[in-house]
Amino acid sequence: HAHAHTHAHAQTHAHAQTYAVPLCSGEAADTQGGKEVNRLFKSDFFGERALLSNEPRGATVASVQDTMCLTLDRDTFLAILGPLDQVMQVGL
């Protein structure tokens, strides 16, 4: 299922089972090893590599202000789009 989440201090860890997709509003920091590597804003997304490859995410994302984002688990993603193995092999 896809869900909308609104949190003042939401945090999504690298090994969580739910993969988030676009931020609808707000701002979040993407960190690896405790160091900020990216700042995310409205319409940015994260967790896509883990969603496609079924591997743990490599970063933690935490909101830095009131933030709303949608989440999508891999099972729902595959149910909607199907496996994308052939597309990924072609490099599209």
Rosetta blueprint (number, residue, H / E / L):
1 H L
2 A E
3 H E
4 A E
5 H E
6 T E
7 H E
8 A L
9 H L
10 A L
11 Q E
12 T E
13 H L
14 A L
15 H L
16 A L
17 Q L
18 T L
19 Y E
20 A E
21 V E
22 P E
23 L E
24 C E
25 S E
26 G L
27 E E
28 A E
29 A E
30 D E
31 T E
32 Q E
33 G L
34 G L
35 K E
36 E E
37 V E
38 N E
39 R E
40 L E
41 F E
42 K L
43 S L
44 D L
45 F L
46 F L
47 G L
48 E H
49 R H
50 A H
51 L H
52 L H
53 S H
54 N L
55 E L
56 P L
57 R L
58 G L
59 A L
60 T E
61 V E
62 A E
63 S E
64 V L
65 Q L
66 D L
67 T E
68 M E
69 C E
70 L E
71 T E
72 L E
73 D L
74 R H
75 D H
76 T H
77 F H
78 L H
79 A H
80 I H
81 L H
82 G L
83 P L
84 L L
85 D H
86 Q H
87 V H
88 M H
89 Q H
90 V H
91 G L
92 L L
